[in-house]
Amino acid sequence: MAVYTIIRVYEVPADTQQQATDRMIEALALHVERDFHKKDIIREPGSKPGQGKKVDLKPPEGWLTLALRQLTGK
């Protein structure tokens, strides 16, 4: 079985590394890490760092969003 590497990249504004770490931990605890999310990368098995491809890992839309879109025609 192949093993793929998936990397999530976040950009956190801060003055120091410690402050950036604290902000990211707080964002994870509050479930708002998407505010700092920049991109997702997937790397094939055996690939070297830097050879990954950008990928979109958004979850599928919920049934309510789909129903509202159908009703409004958007």
C-alpha positions in Angstrom: 0.0 0.0 0.0 1.4 3.4 -1.0 1.9 6.2 1.6 1.1 9.7 0.5 2.1 12.9 2.3 -0.5 15.6 2.8 0.7 19.0 4.0 -1.5 21.8 5.3 0.2 25.2 5.1 -0.8 28.0 7.5 0.4 31.6 7.6 0.2 33.1 11.1 1.1 36.8 11.6 3.2 37.2 14.8 6.3 39.0 16.1 8.0 35.8 17.4 7.9 32.1 16.8 6.4 31.6 20.3 3.6 34.1 19.6 2.8 32.4 16.3 2.7 29.0 18.0 0.4 30.3 20.7 -1.9 31.9 18.1 -2.1 28.7 16.1 -2.9 26.6 19.2 -5.6 29.0 20.2 -7.0 28.9 16.7 -7.1 25.1 16.7 -8.8 25.1 20.2 -11.5 27.6 18.9 -11.9 25.7 15.6 -11.0 28.8 13.5 -7.7 27.6 12.0 -9.3 28.2 8.5 -8.5 31.9 9.1 -4.8 31.1 8.8 -5.1 28.3 6.2 -3.1 29.1 3.0 -2.9 25.9 0.9 -2.9 22.1 0.9 -0.2 20.0 -0.9 -0.1 16.3 -1.6 3.1 14.4 -2.4 3.3 11.1 -4.2 5.1 8.2 -2.5 8.9 8.4 -3.0 8.7 12.0 -4.1 11.2 14.5 -2.7 10.2 17.6 -0.8 9.1 20.4 -3.1 7.6 18.0 -5.7 4.1 18.1 -4.3 0.9 19.2 -6.1 -1.6 21.8 -4.8 -4.9 20.1 -3.9 -8.2 21.4 -2.6 -9.3 19.6 0.6 -12.6 21.4 1.3 -15.3 19.1 2.7 -18.4 18.6 0.5 -21.3 21.0 1.0 -24.0 20.0 3.4 -27.5 19.1 2.4 -29.0 22.4 3.6 -26.6 24.4 1.5 -27.5 22.3 -1.6 -31.2 22.5 -0.9 -31.1 26.3 -0.6 -29.0 26.6 -3.8 -31.6 24.6 -5.7 -34.5 26.6 -4.3 -32.9 29.9 -5.1 -31.5 28.9 -8.4 -28.0 30.1 -7.6 
